[in-house]
Amino acid sequence: MPHKHASGSTDLALILLGENIPAIGPRLSSRDDAMHEARRFMKAIDRLIVQAGVKSYRMLMLRQPDGRFTLLIRGGKVTLEALRDMDELLLRRFQKASRCGLFILTCFFEGENGMECLAVTEGLGAVMYTPGGYLPVYPR
């Protein structure tokens, strides 16, 4: 996902779904922006994992120069920047919530009843797995 989303926002949201499975992603101002962004990164994940023939991938957190974090997905020789500008508090909450190893990359938007999650409203998101829920953090 880009540094600045279609709405100009870099806000991220985190919620727990079902049996405490975290869903995380950018928080955008409209449903259309969220749908566009979610489809864009779903295609990027598809290119990384399916089309490139990557059998496995690796996820890690990279510390940005400003102290925030970026979630990277690496498969073969390709690296996908999945989330950017995650602050340390959200990172800690995400790490704690994703201890089961599963999480969903999706998008959020401001709906009529507050924040809505595309994984819930549209079934749109990428289910990711990292063994043991471990996401190593690397300095820049």
VENZIUR-V175554 format. One record per pair of residues at least 24 apart in sequence whose C-alpha atoms are under 10 Angstrom apart, sorted by sequence separation. I is the first residue (numbers start at 0). GAP is how many residues later the second one is. D is the distance in Angstrom with one decimal. If there is no record, write none. Layout:
i=I gap=GAP d=D
i=I gap=GAP d=D
This chain:
i=0 gap=24 d=9.3
i=1 gap=24 d=10.0
i=4 gap=24 d=10.0
i=5 gap=24 d=9.8
i=48 gap=24 d=9.7
i=51 gap=24 d=8.2
i=53 gap=24 d=9.5
i=62 gap=24 d=9.7
i=102 gap=24 d=5.9
i=103 gap=24 d=5.9
i=0 gap=25 d=8.6
i=47 gap=25 d=8.7
i=48 gap=25 d=9.2
i=51 gap=25 d=9.5
i=60 gap=25 d=9.5
i=62 gap=25 d=9.6
i=101 gap=25 d=7.0
i=102 gap=25 d=5.4
i=103 gap=25 d=8.8
i=5 gap=26 d=9.8
i=6 gap=26 d=6.9
i=47 gap=26 d=8.2
i=48 gap=26 d=6.8
i=51 gap=26 d=8.7
i=101 gap=26 d=5.7
i=102 gap=26 d=6.6
i=5 gap=27 d=6.2
i=6 gap=27 d=9.1
i=47 gap=27 d=6.5
i=48 gap=27 d=9.0
i=100 gap=27 d=8.0
i=101 gap=27 d=4.6
i=102 gap=27 d=8.6
i=4 gap=28 d=8.4
i=5 gap=28 d=8.5
i=44 gap=28 d=8.6
i=47 gap=28 d=8.5
i=100 gap=28 d=5.3
i=101 gap=28 d=6.6
i=4 gap=29 d=9.1
i=47 gap=29 d=9.4
i=48 gap=29 d=9.4
i=99 gap=29 d=8.8
i=100 gap=29 d=4.8
i=101 gap=29 d=8.5
i=5 gap=30 d=8.5
i=44 gap=30 d=9.8
i=47 gap=30 d=6.7
i=60 gap=30 d=8.9
i=99 gap=30 d=8.6
i=100 gap=30 d=5.5
i=101 gap=30 d=9.0
i=102 gap=30 d=8.9
i=5 gap=31 d=7.5
i=46 gap=31 d=9.6
i=47 gap=31 d=7.9
i=97 gap=31 d=9.2
i=98 gap=31 d=9.0
i=99 gap=31 d=8.2
i=100 gap=31 d=5.2
i=101 gap=31 d=7.0
i=4 gap=32 d=7.6
i=47 gap=32 d=7.5
i=97 gap=32 d=8.8
i=98 gap=32 d=9.0
i=99 gap=32 d=6.3
i=100 gap=32 d=3.6
i=46 gap=33 d=9.9
i=98 gap=33 d=6.3
i=99 gap=33 d=5.5
i=100 gap=33 d=7.2
i=44 gap=34 d=10.0
i=97 gap=34 d=8.8
i=98 gap=34 d=4.2
i=99 gap=34 d=9.1
i=100 gap=34 d=9.3
i=1 gap=35 d=9.1
i=44 gap=35 d=7.6
i=97 gap=35 d=5.5
i=98 gap=35 d=7.1
i=0 gap=36 d=7.6
i=43 gap=36 d=7.5
i=44 gap=36 d=9.9
i=96 gap=36 d=8.8
i=97 gap=36 d=8.2
i=98 gap=36 d=9.5
i=0 gap=37 d=8.8
i=43 gap=37 d=9.6
i=44 gap=37 d=8.8
i=95 gap=37 d=8.7
i=97 gap=37 d=9.2
i=43 gap=38 d=9.2
i=94 gap=38 d=7.4
i=95 gap=38 d=9.8
i=0 gap=39 d=8.0
i=1 gap=39 d=9.4
i=40 gap=39 d=9.1
i=93 gap=39 d=10.0
i=94 gap=39 d=7.6
i=0 gap=40 d=6.2
i=40 gap=40 d=9.3
i=41 gap=40 d=10.0
i=94 gap=40 d=7.3
i=0 gap=41 d=9.9
i=40 gap=41 d=7.5
i=93 gap=41 d=9.9
i=94 gap=41 d=9.9
i=0 gap=43 d=8.9
i=90 gap=46 d=9.9
i=72 gap=55 d=10.0
i=25 gap=56 d=9.9
i=24 gap=57 d=8.6
i=25 gap=57 d=7.6
i=24 gap=58 d=6.9
i=25 gap=58 d=8.9
i=23 gap=59 d=8.8
i=24 gap=59 d=9.4
i=25 gap=59 d=9.8
i=25 gap=60 d=9.8
i=24 gap=61 d=9.8
i=41 gap=63 d=9.0
i=71 gap=63 d=9.8
i=40 gap=64 d=9.1
i=41 gap=64 d=8.9
i=70 gap=64 d=8.9
i=40 gap=65 d=8.9
i=70 gap=65 d=9.9
i=23 gap=66 d=9.8
i=40 gap=66 d=9.9
i=70 gap=66 d=9.2
i=2 gap=67 d=9.7
i=37 gap=67 d=8.6
i=38 gap=67 d=9.4
i=69 gap=67 d=9.4
i=37 gap=68 d=6.2
i=38 gap=68 d=9.6
i=68 gap=68 d=8.5
i=69 gap=68 d=9.9
i=36 gap=69 d=9.0
i=37 gap=69 d=5.9
i=58 gap=69 d=9.3
i=68 gap=69 d=9.2
i=0 gap=70 d=9.8
i=23 gap=70 d=8.0
i=36 gap=70 d=7.3
i=37 gap=70 d=9.2
i=58 gap=70 d=9.0
i=59 gap=70 d=9.6
i=68 gap=70 d=9.2
i=11 gap=71 d=8.3
i=21 gap=71 d=9.6
i=22 gap=71 d=9.0
i=34 gap=71 d=9.4
i=35 gap=71 d=9.5
i=36 gap=71 d=9.9
i=56 gap=71 d=9.9
i=57 gap=71 d=9.5
i=58 gap=71 d=7.2
i=68 gap=71 d=9.5
i=11 gap=72 d=8.6
i=21 gap=72 d=7.3
i=33 gap=72 d=8.7
i=34 gap=72 d=7.5
i=56 gap=72 d=9.5
i=57 gap=72 d=7.7
i=66 gap=72 d=9.3
i=9 gap=73 d=9.3
i=10 gap=73 d=9.2
i=11 gap=73 d=8.0
i=12 gap=73 d=9.6
i=21 gap=73 d=9.5
i=33 gap=73 d=5.6
i=34 gap=73 d=8.9
i=56 gap=73 d=9.0
i=57 gap=73 d=9.9
i=61 gap=73 d=9.9
i=66 gap=73 d=9.4
i=9 gap=74 d=7.6
i=10 gap=74 d=7.9
i=11 gap=74 d=7.0
i=21 gap=74 d=9.6
i=22 gap=74 d=9.4
i=32 gap=74 d=9.2
i=33 gap=74 d=6.2
i=34 gap=74 d=9.0
i=59 gap=74 d=8.6
i=60 gap=74 d=6.4
i=61 gap=74 d=8.4
i=62 gap=74 d=7.0
i=63 gap=74 d=9.4
i=64 gap=74 d=8.6
i=65 gap=74 d=10.0
i=9 gap=75 d=6.7
i=10 gap=75 d=8.2
i=11 gap=75 d=9.1
i=21 gap=75 d=6.0
i=22 gap=75 d=9.3
i=32 gap=75 d=9.4
i=33 gap=75 d=6.1
i=58 gap=75 d=8.8
i=59 gap=75 d=5.1
i=60 gap=75 d=6.0
i=61 gap=75 d=5.7
i=62 gap=75 d=6.0
i=63 gap=75 d=7.5
i=64 gap=75 d=6.6
i=9 gap=76 d=8.8
i=10 gap=76 d=9.8
i=13 gap=76 d=7.8
i=20 gap=76 d=7.2
i=21 gap=76 d=6.2
i=30 gap=76 d=9.2
i=32 gap=76 d=8.0
i=33 gap=76 d=9.4
i=58 gap=76 d=6.3
i=59 gap=76 d=5.1
i=60 gap=76 d=4.5
i=61 gap=76 d=4.9
i=62 gap=76 d=4.8
i=63 gap=76 d=5.9
i=12 gap=77 d=8.5
i=13 gap=77 d=9.9
i=19 gap=77 d=7.1
i=20 gap=77 d=6.9
i=21 gap=77 d=9.6
i=30 gap=77 d=7.9
i=31 gap=77 d=8.7
i=57 gap=77 d=8.9
i=58 gap=77 d=7.8
i=59 gap=77 d=6.1
i=60 gap=77 d=6.2
i=61 gap=77 d=5.9
i=62 gap=77 d=5.3
i=2 gap=78 d=9.2
i=11 gap=78 d=8.4
i=15 gap=78 d=9.8
i=19 gap=78 d=8.4
i=20 gap=78 d=9.3
i=21 gap=78 d=9.6
i=29 gap=78 d=8.6
i=30 gap=78 d=5.5
i=57 gap=78 d=9.9
i=58 gap=78 d=9.7
i=59 gap=78 d=7.5
i=60 gap=78 d=8.7
i=61 gap=78 d=6.3
i=0 gap=79 d=8.1
i=1 gap=79 d=7.7
i=2 gap=79 d=10.0
i=13 gap=79 d=8.4
i=14 gap=79 d=9.2
i=19 gap=79 d=9.9
i=20 gap=79 d=7.9
i=21 gap=79 d=9.8
i=22 gap=79 d=9.3
i=23 gap=79 d=7.6
i=24 gap=79 d=8.4
i=25 gap=79 d=9.1
i=26 gap=79 d=9.5
i=27 gap=79 d=7.5
i=28 gap=79 d=8.4
i=29 gap=79 d=5.4
i=30 gap=79 d=7.2
i=60 gap=79 d=9.9
i=0 gap=80 d=6.0
i=1 gap=80 d=8.3
i=2 gap=80 d=8.3
i=3 gap=80 d=8.9
i=13 gap=80 d=7.3
i=19 gap=80 d=8.9
i=20 gap=80 d=9.0
i=21 gap=80 d=7.5
i=22 gap=80 d=5.8
i=23 gap=80 d=6.3
i=24 gap=80 d=5.7
i=25 gap=80 d=7.5
i=26 gap=80 d=6.2
i=27 gap=80 d=6.0
i=28 gap=80 d=5.4
i=29 gap=80 d=5.9
i=30 gap=80 d=7.3
i=37 gap=80 d=8.2
i=45 gap=80 d=9.6
i=0 gap=81 d=5.2
i=1 gap=81 d=8.0
i=2 gap=81 d=6.1
i=3 gap=81 d=9.6
i=12 gap=81 d=10.0
i=15 gap=81 d=7.7
i=20 gap=81 d=6.5
i=21 gap=81 d=5.0
i=22 gap=81 d=4.5
i=23 gap=81 d=5.3
i=24 gap=81 d=5.1
i=25 gap=81 d=5.2
i=26 gap=81 d=4.6
i=27 gap=81 d=4.7
i=28 gap=81 d=5.4
i=29 gap=81 d=7.3
i=37 gap=81 d=9.7
i=44 gap=81 d=8.1
i=0 gap=82 d=6.0
i=1 gap=82 d=7.5
i=2 gap=82 d=7.5
i=14 gap=82 d=9.1
i=15 gap=82 d=9.5
i=19 gap=82 d=9.6
i=20 gap=82 d=5.7
i=21 gap=82 d=6.3
i=22 gap=82 d=6.0
i=23 gap=82 d=6.0
i=24 gap=82 d=4.8
i=25 gap=82 d=6.1
i=26 gap=82 d=5.5
i=27 gap=82 d=6.8
i=28 gap=82 d=8.4
i=33 gap=82 d=10.0
i=41 gap=82 d=8.7
i=0 gap=83 d=7.4
i=13 gap=83 d=9.4
i=19 gap=83 d=9.3
i=20 gap=83 d=7.5
i=21 gap=83 d=8.7
i=22 gap=83 d=6.5
i=23 gap=83 d=7.2
i=24 gap=83 d=6.7
i=25 gap=83 d=8.3
i=26 gap=83 d=7.8
i=33 gap=83 d=9.1
i=34 gap=83 d=7.6
i=41 gap=83 d=7.2
i=22 gap=84 d=8.6
i=23 gap=84 d=8.4
i=33 gap=84 d=7.6
i=40 gap=84 d=9.1
i=41 gap=84 d=6.8
i=22 gap=85 d=9.5
i=30 gap=85 d=8.7
i=38 gap=85 d=8.1
i=40 gap=85 d=9.0
i=16 gap=86 d=9.4
i=28 gap=86 d=9.3
i=29 gap=86 d=10.0
i=30 gap=86 d=9.5
i=37 gap=86 d=7.2
i=38 gap=86 d=8.6
i=15 gap=87 d=9.1
i=16 gap=87 d=9.2
i=27 gap=87 d=9.3
i=30 gap=87 d=8.4
i=34 gap=87 d=8.9
i=37 gap=87 d=7.0
i=15 gap=88 d=9.6
i=26 gap=88 d=8.1
i=27 gap=88 d=9.9
i=37 gap=88 d=9.1
i=14 gap=89 d=9.8
i=26 gap=89 d=9.0
i=34 gap=89 d=8.2
i=13 gap=90 d=9.8
i=26 gap=90 d=8.9
i=13 gap=91 d=9.7
i=25 gap=91 d=10.0
i=13 gap=92 d=9.7
i=24 gap=92 d=9.0
i=12 gap=93 d=9.5
i=13 gap=93 d=9.7
i=14 gap=93 d=9.9
i=23 gap=93 d=9.0
i=24 gap=93 d=9.8
i=12 gap=94 d=8.2
i=13 gap=94 d=9.1
i=22 gap=94 d=8.2
i=11 gap=95 d=8.6
i=12 gap=95 d=7.0
i=22 gap=95 d=9.6
i=23 gap=95 d=9.7
i=11 gap=96 d=8.3
i=12 gap=96 d=9.5
i=22 gap=96 d=7.7
i=10 gap=97 d=9.8
i=22 gap=97 d=9.6
i=16 gap=100 d=9.9
i=24 gap=100 d=9.3
i=14 gap=101 d=10.0
i=23 gap=101 d=9.4
i=12 gap=102 d=8.9
i=14 gap=102 d=8.5
i=16 gap=102 d=9.2
i=22 gap=102 d=8.5
i=12 gap=103 d=10.0
i=13 gap=103 d=9.4
i=16 gap=103 d=8.5
i=22 gap=103 d=9.4
i=12 gap=104 d=9.0
i=22 gap=104 d=8.9
i=21 gap=105 d=10.0
i=20 gap=106 d=9.8
